Amino acid sequence: MRYVAVYERTPSGWSAYVPDLPGCVAAGDTRDETERLTREAVALHIESLRESGDPVPSPGAWTSLVEV
């Protein structure tokens, strides 16, 4: 499965969240680190849902660029 992750620059580095997996977040000093941590967070989040017997949400978010 492929989930959308939203990356944002912060005053101290980068953060990310996955809209289809509420509570699945990551933060790091660099975007590369944050991308790696986000992949790990998604895998752990899905593993935790499965272990708890909770349904794993299907990817449903999408993105596009808005030009103004």
VMD Tcl script that builds the backbone (N, CA, C; Angstrom):
set m [mol new atoms 204]
animate dup $m
set s [atomselect $m all]
$s set {name element resname resid chain x y z} {
  {N N MET 1 A 0.842 -1.175 0.000}
  {CA C MET 1 A 0.000 0.000 0.000}
  {C C MET 1 A 0.890 1.242 0.000}
  {N N ARG 2 A 0.374 2.290 -0.574}
  {CA C ARG 2 A 1.100 3.565 -0.623}
  {C C ARG 2 A 0.228 4.636 0.017}
  {N N TYR 3 A 0.772 5.276 1.045}
  {CA C TYR 3 A 0.062 6.333 1.759}
  {C C TYR 3 A 0.700 7.683 1.467}
  {N N VAL 4 A -0.120 8.707 1.440}
  {CA C VAL 4 A 0.370 10.077 1.296}
  {C C VAL 4 A 0.955 10.517 2.628}
  {N N ALA 5 A 2.125 11.122 2.572}
  {CA C ALA 5 A 2.735 11.752 3.741}
  {C C ALA 5 A 2.916 13.227 3.418}
  {N N VAL 6 A 2.576 14.078 4.363}
  {CA C VAL 6 A 2.710 15.520 4.197}
  {C C VAL 6 A 3.920 15.966 5.018}
  {N N TYR 7 A 4.877 16.603 4.345}
  {CA C TYR 7 A 6.103 17.073 4.993}
  {C C TYR 7 A 6.057 18.588 5.122}
  {N N GLU 8 A 6.448 19.067 6.294}
  {CA C GLU 8 A 6.445 20.506 6.546}
  {C C GLU 8 A 7.750 20.915 7.222}
  {N N ARG 9 A 8.299 22.016 6.770}
  {CA C ARG 9 A 9.483 22.573 7.427}
  {C C ARG 9 A 9.027 23.219 8.738}
  {N N THR 10 A 9.814 23.016 9.778}
  {CA C THR 10 A 9.528 23.614 11.085}
  {C C THR 10 A 10.711 24.505 11.475}
  {N N PRO 11 A 10.577 25.289 12.525}
  {CA C PRO 11 A 11.709 26.124 12.947}
  {C C PRO 11 A 12.962 25.311 13.297}
  {N N SER 12 A 12.776 24.056 13.694}
  {CA C SER 12 A 13.921 23.246 14.116}
  {C C SER 12 A 14.239 22.071 13.187}
  {N N GLY 13 A 13.550 21.958 12.048}
  {CA C GLY 13 A 13.801 20.835 11.140}
  {C C GLY 13 A 12.604 20.557 10.259}
  {N N TRP 14 A 12.141 19.303 10.298}
  {CA C TRP 14 A 11.009 18.878 9.471}
  {C C TRP 14 A 10.055 18.019 10.292}
  {N N SER 15 A 8.784 18.032 9.903}
  {CA C SER 15 A 7.803 17.128 10.497}
  {C C SER 15 A 6.966 16.535 9.370}
  {N N ALA 16 A 6.286 15.456 9.691}
  {CA C ALA 16 A 5.439 14.796 8.695}
  {C C ALA 16 A 4.252 14.147 9.386}
  {N N TYR 17 A 3.158 14.025 8.641}
  {CA C TYR 17 A 2.008 13.268 9.116}
  {C C TYR 17 A 1.381 12.541 7.937}
  {N N VAL 18 A 0.641 11.484 8.252}
  {CA C VAL 18 A 0.012 10.645 7.239}
  {C C VAL 18 A -1.497 10.772 7.436}
  {N N PRO 19 A -2.190 11.511 6.558}
  {CA C PRO 19 A -3.617 11.788 6.770}
  {C C PRO 19 A -4.498 10.541 6.926}
  {N N ASP 20 A -4.167 9.463 6.241}
  {CA C ASP 20 A -5.000 8.260 6.311}
  {C C ASP 20 A -4.745 7.416 7.555}
  {N N LEU 21 A -3.686 7.758 8.307}
  {CA C LEU 21 A -3.352 7.013 9.522}
  {C C LEU 21 A -3.264 8.000 10.690}
  {N N PRO 22 A -4.405 8.398 11.252}
  {CA C PRO 22 A -4.397 9.386 12.330}
  {C C PRO 22 A -3.429 8.999 13.446}
  {N N GLY 23 A -2.622 9.969 13.857}
  {CA C GLY 23 A -1.643 9.742 14.897}
  {C C GLY 23 A -0.294 9.278 14.399}
  {N N CYS 24 A -0.190 9.011 13.107}
  {CA C CYS 24 A 1.082 8.566 12.528}
  {C C CYS 24 A 1.869 9.800 12.095}
  {N N VAL 25 A 2.888 10.132 12.883}
  {CA C VAL 25 A 3.674 11.337 12.660}
  {C C VAL 25 A 5.156 11.027 12.820}
  {N N ALA 26 A 5.994 11.920 12.316}
  {CA C ALA 26 A 7.440 11.801 12.481}
  {C C ALA 26 A 8.039 13.198 12.431}
  {N N ALA 27 A 9.244 13.331 12.974}
  {CA C ALA 27 A 9.959 14.607 12.929}
  {C C ALA 27 A 11.455 14.323 12.923}
  {N N GLY 28 A 12.187 15.179 12.233}
  {CA C GLY 28 A 13.630 15.011 12.168}
  {C C GLY 28 A 14.323 16.321 11.863}
  {N N ASP 29 A 15.642 16.270 11.897}
  {CA C ASP 29 A 16.439 17.461 11.618}
  {C C ASP 29 A 16.457 17.810 10.136}
  {N N THR 30 A 16.395 16.780 9.268}
  {CA C THR 30 A 16.440 17.000 7.827}
  {C C THR 30 A 15.243 16.332 7.168}
  {N N ARG 31 A 14.984 16.721 5.926}
  {CA C ARG 31 A 13.874 16.088 5.213}
  {C C ARG 31 A 14.170 14.614 4.967}
  {N N ASP 32 A 15.420 14.295 4.603}
  {CA C ASP 32 A 15.774 12.885 4.375}
  {C C ASP 32 A 15.545 12.046 5.632}
  {N N GLU 33 A 15.984 12.559 6.772}
  {CA C GLU 33 A 15.769 11.830 8.026}
  {C C GLU 33 A 14.288 11.668 8.310}
  {N N THR 34 A 13.516 12.720 8.077}
  {CA C THR 34 A 12.083 12.677 8.336}
  {C C THR 34 A 11.388 11.705 7.398}
  {N N GLU 35 A 11.810 11.627 6.146}
  {CA C GLU 35 A 11.234 10.652 5.220}
  {C C GLU 35 A 11.500 9.227 5.704}
  {N N ARG 36 A 12.726 8.968 6.151}
  {CA C ARG 36 A 13.067 7.634 6.661}
  {C C ARG 36 A 12.235 7.311 7.902}
  {N N LEU 37 A 12.146 8.260 8.820}
  {CA C LEU 37 A 11.370 8.047 10.042}
  {C C LEU 37 A 9.882 7.869 9.745}
  {N N THR 38 A 9.387 8.549 8.719}
  {CA C THR 38 A 7.974 8.412 8.340}
  {C C THR 38 A 7.706 7.010 7.815}
  {N N ARG 39 A 8.597 6.483 6.965}
  {CA C ARG 39 A 8.425 5.105 6.470}
  {C C ARG 39 A 8.387 4.126 7.649}
  {N N GLU 40 A 9.288 4.319 8.605}
  {CA C GLU 40 A 9.303 3.458 9.787}
  {C C GLU 40 A 8.022 3.609 10.598}
  {N N ALA 41 A 7.557 4.850 10.754}
  {CA C ALA 41 A 6.342 5.110 11.534}
  {C C ALA 41 A 5.125 4.461 10.893}
  {N N VAL 42 A 5.032 4.527 9.567}
  {CA C VAL 42 A 3.890 3.901 8.871}
  {C C VAL 42 A 3.917 2.394 9.099}
  {N N ALA 43 A 5.073 1.776 8.919}
  {CA C ALA 43 A 5.178 0.330 9.111}
  {C C ALA 43 A 4.797 -0.061 10.539}
  {N N LEU 44 A 5.300 0.663 11.525}
  {CA C LEU 44 A 4.983 0.362 12.919}
  {C C LEU 44 A 3.513 0.613 13.244}
  {N N HIS 45 A 2.956 1.670 12.664}
  {CA C HIS 45 A 1.541 1.997 12.896}
  {C C HIS 45 A 0.646 0.871 12.370}
  {N N ILE 46 A 0.928 0.422 11.154}
  {CA C ILE 46 A 0.127 -0.661 10.553}
  {C C ILE 46 A 0.302 -1.955 11.348}
  {N N GLU 47 A 1.526 -2.253 11.751}
  {CA C GLU 47 A 1.783 -3.450 12.558}
  {C C GLU 47 A 0.996 -3.402 13.858}
  {N N SER 48 A 0.970 -2.241 14.500}
  {CA C SER 48 A 0.238 -2.081 15.752}
  {C C SER 48 A -1.266 -2.270 15.550}
  {N N LEU 49 A -1.792 -1.704 14.463}
  {CA C LEU 49 A -3.222 -1.886 14.176}
  {C C LEU 49 A -3.556 -3.362 14.006}
  {N N ARG 50 A -2.731 -4.070 13.244}
  {CA C ARG 50 A -2.978 -5.497 12.995}
  {C C ARG 50 A -2.893 -6.304 14.283}
  {N N GLU 51 A -1.882 -6.023 15.111}
  {CA C GLU 51 A -1.734 -6.745 16.375}
  {C C GLU 51 A -2.914 -6.512 17.308}
  {N N SER 52 A -3.503 -5.325 17.224}
  {CA C SER 52 A -4.658 -4.993 18.069}
  {C C SER 52 A -5.967 -5.498 17.489}
  {N N GLY 53 A -5.915 -6.018 16.264}
  {CA C GLY 53 A -7.140 -6.485 15.615}
  {C C GLY 53 A -7.962 -5.365 15.017}
  {N N ASP 54 A -7.376 -4.183 14.921}
  {CA C ASP 54 A -8.074 -3.039 14.339}
  {C C ASP 54 A -7.899 -3.043 12.820}
  {N N PRO 55 A -8.866 -2.505 12.088}
  {CA C PRO 55 A -8.724 -2.458 10.632}
  {C C PRO 55 A -7.627 -1.488 10.215}
  {N N VAL 56 A -6.947 -1.826 9.151}
  {CA C VAL 56 A -5.932 -0.952 8.575}
  {C C VAL 56 A -6.622 -0.109 7.510}
  {N N PRO 57 A -6.664 1.209 7.681}
  {CA C PRO 57 A -7.344 2.061 6.698}
  {C C PRO 57 A -6.691 1.952 5.316}
  {N N SER 58 A -7.518 1.914 4.312}
  {CA C SER 58 A -7.013 1.940 2.944}
  {C C SER 58 A -6.543 3.344 2.612}
  {N N PRO 59 A -5.511 3.455 1.800}
  {CA C PRO 59 A -5.091 4.786 1.374}
  {C C PRO 59 A -6.236 5.480 0.639}
  {N N GLY 60 A -6.453 6.737 0.959}
  {CA C GLY 60 A -7.535 7.464 0.318}
  {C C GLY 60 A -7.189 8.917 0.042}
  {N N ALA 61 A -6.160 9.428 0.720}
  {CA C ALA 61 A -5.761 10.806 0.495}
  {C C ALA 61 A -4.999 10.913 -0.812}
  {N N TRP 62 A -5.064 12.082 -1.429}
  {CA C TRP 62 A -4.290 12.340 -2.641}
  {C C TRP 62 A -3.830 13.767 -2.594}
  {N N THR 63 A -2.877 14.094 -3.415}
  {CA C THR 63 A -2.352 15.452 -3.421}
  {C C THR 63 A -2.313 16.003 -4.836}
  {N N SER 64 A -2.266 17.298 -4.910}
  {CA C SER 64 A -2.034 17.981 -6.181}
  {C C SER 64 A -1.431 19.341 -5.839}
  {N N LEU 65 A -0.770 19.915 -6.803}
  {CA C LEU 65 A -0.201 21.243 -6.631}
  {C C LEU 65 A -1.196 22.277 -7.132}
  {N N VAL 66 A -1.293 23.380 -6.424}
  {CA C VAL 66 A -2.186 24.463 -6.809}
  {C C VAL 66 A -1.322 25.609 -7.286}
  {N N GLU 67 A -1.488 25.985 -8.521}
  {CA C GLU 67 A -0.699 27.075 -9.084}
  {C C GLU 67 A -1.501 28.362 -9.036}
  {N N VAL 68 A -0.891 29.424 -8.526}
  {CA C VAL 68 A -1.564 30.739 -8.466}
  {C C VAL 68 A -0.693 31.794 -9.100}
}
mol reanalyze $m
mol bondsrecalc $m
mol representation Tube
mol addrep $m
